[in-house]
Amino acid sequence: MKVLGKKINKRGFMKKGFQFAGTAALMAIIVASIARLPGLDLPQAEAAGGGAVVSAAAGWSTDPSPRKAGAEAAAMAKKTVKKPTFAIVFASPPYKDFDSLLAGVASVIGKDVRTVGQTTGYGGGYSIGPAGCIPKSVVVLLLESAHLKVGIGLGTGCKANPREAAKNATLAAIKDLNYNPGTDLRKVKPGPALVKHAPYSVMMMDDGYAGVVDYEIYGIQDVVGWAPLVGGCAGDDGTLGKSLLFFGNKAYDDAIVITIFSGPVKMGYGCGISYKPVAGKSGVVTAGDGFRQIYEINGKPAGKVWLEWTGAPKEHILTKGMPPYNQWNPIGVQEHIYPEWIWIKDPFMYIKEKDGLGVGGITPLGTTVHLLKATPDTIIEGNIKSLKDGLNYEGITKVAAVIGFNCVERLTILQTQKGKTEENFDKIMDVLGHPAIAGNAGAWGEAMFAPTGNIGAQNMTLCTLIISDELVK
């Protein structure tokens, strides 16, 4: 999988509205270079997948005109998917006029096609598409299927009430879906395949500057109970001052968009963590706000404990922020029943007045936290394992399309060793069979269906929704 873009100075920082920290907390992250620098031999055709059960294709454009870029990307995908029933759009912040961009998409596929999407994050915004991670671009993925049903819903007011906004969006998506999966699933032979198949799969996309993801998940579950969930937060490169969600032919901030997929099509859910616990470096949270601030670990100032564990220079942390030290060494909480799975609590902020840590994820008092570490090789290993797990969930052998939400911190680690970024993406596409692909390479947080069966949110993760070209049998 190729990666486009100029090498970005590692010392350049962007502001990241880190949703897990609260309503408008900002953090600086190192802008990663993920450039393959492939020259001009870029694919000019869409990437396509499936065809028997689900037809899928993705197109892209870097035309500076928002409307032209939207139309060009959609037209590229529509070469294969003639009568799309669903579209997802990822677009970089420099386009700014996203209503015009979406009008360009609609001019090709029609205004009645269900369309959702989001802005991408950092360094001009990187969208994942047929040519790889493409800066200052728009990517459009189209699906067409008589078997895969889709409903979409919009919720607004995430800053004021994230749970209610998510609940409203989910209710709207169910109403739009207007489908009973039992109609088709009753044709499936009784057995393990039918039992394991989830009748509804949920994809959430929300505003990276607004709300709290955990509470949004609660709102979704208020409506659907337990259902596989994949998603990510919209991003910004610092030029918009907001992150936007696409719904229909308009862009919204302070919003959440829910997409529900249903029907007898095999689906996969990948979520890859690449961090391992560091032996001998763990402790119990003994003071904090019970939410996203940790004041003490083992009765000592949490910030000082983390500095001691990592060797990070305090002067750098106080003057320049947590990156890159928090990217290499976040903290996390192991699952008791599945210790391989770790809920990452990114220490994105040093609380100077308390020598505490602001972390990305609810961390109650009494929680045992571990120092974590990652390398480029563990990033690749985690990505591939997550995708294989996703394929194996329902035994998928043919992939039509993949929608991905990737946290930029993973890419910054890959970039530190020459060739690892290319190796990572090539291996991902080899595992998947080179399907149609679209996504956000710089999501500001990810929502996931963990291997433990739990639904949750964190960052520093790659989350994927795998849509097969196969029916449940």
Secondary structure, 3 states (H helix, E strand, C coil): CCCCCCCCCCCCEEEEECHHHCCCCEEEEECCCCCCCCCCCCCCCCEEEECCCCEEEEEEECCCCHHHHHHHHHHHHHCCCCCCCEEEEEECHHHCCHHHHHHHHHHHHCCCCEEEEEECCCCCCEEEECCEEEECCEEEEEEECCCCEEEEEEEECCCCCHHHHHHHHHHHHHHHHCCCCHHHHCCCCCCHHHHHCCCEEEEEEECCCCCCHHHHHHHHHHHHCCCCEEEEECCCCCCCCCCCEEECCEEECCEEEEEEEECCEEEEEEEECCCEEEEEEEEEEEEECCCCEEEEECCEEHHHHHHHHHCCCHHHHHHHCCCCHHHHCCEEEECCCCCCCEEEEEEEEEECCCCEEEEECCCCCCCEEEEEECCHHHHHHHHHHHHHHHHHHCCCCCEEEEEEEEEHHHHHHHCCCCCHHHHHHHHHHHHHCCCEEEEEEEECCEEEECCCCCEEEECCCEEEEEEEEEECC
